[in-house]
Amino acid sequence: MRRDHSRRPRRMVVAVAGFLFAVSSMLAEQKPNEYQVEAAYLYNFGRFVEWPSRVAPSKSDAFTICVLGEDPFGRTLDATFAGATIEKKSVVARRISSPNESADCQILFLSSSEAGRVNKIIESLDKTAVLTVSDMPQFSKRGGMIQFILEGNRVRFEVNLNATQKAGLTLSSELLKVATSVRRNP
């Protein structure tokens, strides 16, 4: 008795499609919170920013996204970056307590707990090619590079292009297209 093996691939495709539909339906019902969205943005910023060639290679083989101050993300960053890569490097989340610890950070998220010293922090990073990001009010106006903002229930962001250019960072036009505003003047 011969079995028809041509049906097996079809069954497999149908089973996988059914599984993917069920997972996507389940995820659609669970709306991500603000910090889950911001974590995803942080990862994508790393994919759409070009760092200058003059930047010394990192001491590690990781693409490091750091959080300075109180960590509002909790486990979300680690979960978001698990298994992720940027430029063939593993993406790693690191929590730091001082801007002096940011030497190996490609992206630095400044927690709102650092609002009182944000000007000093940005000034200390002046000669570095670290992408600074925060959700604190007025961050981009105070010299920060990317500021998360809430529009209704959606997390969006604005860009301070002067600050990124001063650091030697090049933002992709695709990234700039989705920003709510791009600040070009100091």
Buried (B, 14 or more C-beta within 10 A) or exposed (E): EEEEEEEEEEEEEEEEEEEEEEEEEEEEEEEEEBBBBBBBBBBBBBBBBEBEEEBEEBEEEBBBBBBBBEBBBEEBBEEBBEEBEBEEBBBBBBBBEEBEBBBBBBBBBBBBEBBEBBEEBBEBBEEBBBBBBBBBEEBBEBBBBBBBBEEEEEBBBBBBBBBBEBBBBBBEEEBEEEBEEBBEEE
